[in-house]
Amino acid sequence: MDKNQLLTKLWEQYIEITPSALKIHELLEEKGEEILNDHIAIRTFNDKRVNIEVLEKAFLNVGYEAKGEYYFETKKLYAKHYENALDKDAPRIFISELELEKCSAELQEKVQQLLDTCDQNVFNDPNLVLSGAVWKGNSQAVYKSLLEESEYAAWMYVYGFRANHFTINTNALKGFKTLEELNNFLEANGWELNASGGKIKGTPEQLLEQSSTLADLYNVDFEEGTLKVPSCYYEFALRYPMSNGELYQGFVASSADKIFESTDVKLQKTI
């Protein structure tokens, strides 16, 4: 699978459970915008079978190189970002993992059981990142129990290995000079934004501003019945030039920390 096939497949899986992203994409295209993708985010656990080192292989194989690394103490997450050495216009890749050893024994045991009950060969699939929930993630009780401690773990239980969000490169938009203008346009068209930490996370001084929609609510069929579970969201990033005149390529951990909350059940007014 080449880079374009991999990125296309990630997008197709993403819009399948995030129809709002496709609607926003089409809305901007109707205004004459050409949409470029700033980055794609992936989630996982730091178990050696599925950790960042495992998931990054799909991207290293198509020209990506590891760049920055980030720590999120409160959420117990570690992350790395990647840039494509062969195609400077390719979206960055952002892979995060839940640091299980910092979580409760109960959560560690649940994740261990999930991974242990899988066919272990699935973890050797070079395209694991496209595989979704390879375990049997259909218990509302397990989902809610994980949710009490870690929204991230609960999301992984339901959705597994896939793109958690795509991101519009706001710098490439012709009709919006600022992220605030884009946010206002989206809200005027009925989209609700993640206001945790402010609708715009980051500052020009930090060289990166980010905003995002709240995740779509997707009907998930559990054995106890159907439940609406936040799926994925659409992010918007505006980058500023560094002292050398080139746009900043990395991420700001304090901003990303709040962006993660776009899938948080507590931010959804309908639950």
C-alpha positions, 0 to 999 in steps of 0.5 A: 500500500503506497502513501496515497492509498493509506491516507485515502483509506484512513479518510474513508474510514474516518468520514464513515463515522464522522459525517460532519467532517465530509459536510464541512469539507464540502461546504468549504469546497463550495466556497471555492476552497481547496482543502489541504490536510495539516495532520492526521491523529491516531490513538493506541495503548503502550502495550508492546504489541500495539504501541507507537513503534508498531503503528508507526511502521505503516507510515515509516514504510511510505517515507515518514520520519519521526520528529517531535515527542510530547507528554500529557501528564494528566491524561497519561499520554505520550505522543510523537509526530511524523513528517514525510521526507519524500513529500513536504505537502503530505499531512503530518502524522500524530500518534499517541498512546495511553501509558498503561502503567500509570493507570489503575490495575483495573484498567490495565487488566481490562486492556490486557484482556482485550489484547490477549483475546485477539488473534495475536497474528493481527498485531503483525499486520502492516496495516494494523492502523486501518483495522479498527477494534480488532477485539470484541468491544461490544460491552456497554459495561466495559465501555462505561467502566473504562470511561470512568477513568479514561475517556481515551481508553473508552474511545479506543475500546469502541473504535480501535485503530483508525484516524481519530481526526483529520485537520484542515490546513487553515493557512492554505484557505483563501477566504479566511485570514484567521482561525477566528474567521473560520470558527465564526463561519463554521458556527454560523453554519451550525457546527458546535466547537470544542470550547475546552480551554477556549475555542482557539487553543494556542497563540501566535507566540506559540506559533500554532493555533488550533480549534475543532468541532465536537465529535460526532455522536455515532450509534454503537450497537453494544450487547446491552443495546445501542448507545450514542458514543462520540466518534471523531472530530474535525480539527483546524490548524493555523501555523505561524512562521518561525524566526527563519521565516519557515512555518512551525511544523510541530505541536503544542502539548498544552493545546493538544491536551484540550483538543483531545477532549473533543471526543469527551462525553462530558462535552456533549450536551445530548448525553 
